[in-house]
Amino acid sequence: MTKDWRRVLIHILSVLPALWLFWQMSLWYRFLPHDLSANPIEYITKFTGDWTIRFLLITLSVSPITKFTGWRILKYRRAVGLYAFFYALLHFLNYMVLDYFFDWPLILEDIFKRPAITFGMVAFTLLIPLAITSFKFFIKKMAKNWQKLHQLIYIITIFAVIHNYMMVKADVLIPVIHAIILASLLCMRVYLKYNNRKASIKKQLA
Ligand code: HEM
């Protein structure tokens, strides 16, 4: 059993939105009063999509937070990243099963003809190898290639935020907030990289 209560807490908090959603879906399925609005399928797509973006942004924030605060939270990044994949999978399953009911010709047409869906699909597809290789076995086996592959998280989040912006029907405030957070995280990354390089040049000259 794990003694790391922080890890346990992260799992509990991360799984709570999904548990709430499954509970609401079970009420909807039994024709009981639920909180999934008058259009449950649209609500579920939005709910799972929002949680995917949140987990992607949290995954990207772990490294800068560690560097700026010294908190030792890097070891939780993989778990949070896996939850981004978990919610993206629910989002895609909802689209494929409840929304399009496995209508593959229509799904393929949607993916190839609607740029917003194309961005979402690319983001989701790129998340799959990251999720598969997020286990310790692959980290050891792939060594430096593992880090290179997992840099894809930046491209994935950029695509996801574009998809989010294009999909939203009325108020673009939330996608714009997501884009601002993402831009800030990317700037921090560039700043930290530049600082690291400067420090290593100074070391070599000393
Ligand atoms: C990492 C991958 C993805 C993320 C982060 C994501 C995120 C989101 C978000 C946040 C929304 C809500 C927009 C709003 O506020 O109305 C949304 C909507 C939507 N997404 Fe995704 N998405 C992803 C992948 C996909 C994929 C693979 C598909 C289907 C192939 C898809 C199909 C849709 C559809 C149809 C909607 C519109 C729902 C509606 O308003 O009726 N998404 N997505």
Residues whose N, C-alpha, C, O or C-beta is under 5 A from the ligand:
A	BS01	HEM	E42 T45 K46 G49 D50 T52 I53 A88 F92 Y95 I117 G120 M121 A123 F124 A160 N164 M167 V168 K169
